[in-house]
Amino acid sequence: MNSTIFSNTLETLVPIICEHTGFRPEEVLPSMRLHEDLCIDSLALHAILMDAEEAWGVMPGIEQMGRAGTLAELAGEIAGMRCSP
């Protein structure tokens, strides 16, 4: 995976996460767990994924989401989808 695409994805994903969780950007770390640390429930996750689709034209499916336990892992899954033809 291209590290620039990963960094860009993470940088764009943080404000999306903040919009749906109430966290401030400086409070959000890539290592934070989506459910336990960021308190993302199924409704917030759906909204986040819809915003991801709007931002990048890709939406992680169940398989990708099953592999994404942290913000960095979610960004990695989205970045990987962005790199795929």
Residue pairs with C-beta under 8 A, 6 or more apart in sequence:
1 76
1 79
1 80
1 83
2 79
2 83
5 79
5 82
5 83
6 75
6 76
6 79
8 79
9 56
9 75
9 76
9 78
9 79
9 82
10 30
10 71
10 72
10 75
10 79
12 55
12 56
13 52
13 71
13 74
13 75
13 78
14 25
14 28
14 71
15 25
16 48
16 51
16 52
16 55
17 23
17 28
17 38
17 40
17 48
17 71
18 24
18 25
18 28
19 51
20 40
20 44
20 47
20 48
20 51
21 38
21 39
21 40
21 44
23 38
28 38
28 71
29 71
30 70
30 71
30 72
30 75
31 70
31 71
31 72
32 38
32 70
32 71
33 69
33 70
34 40
34 45
34 68
34 69
34 70
34 71
34 74
35 41
38 71
40 48
45 65
49 59
49 60
49 65
50 59
52 58
52 59
52 60
52 78
53 59
56 78
56 81
56 82
58 78
58 81
58 82
60 68
60 74
60 77
60 78
60 81
64 77
64 81
65 74
65 77
67 73
67 77
68 74
68 76
68 77
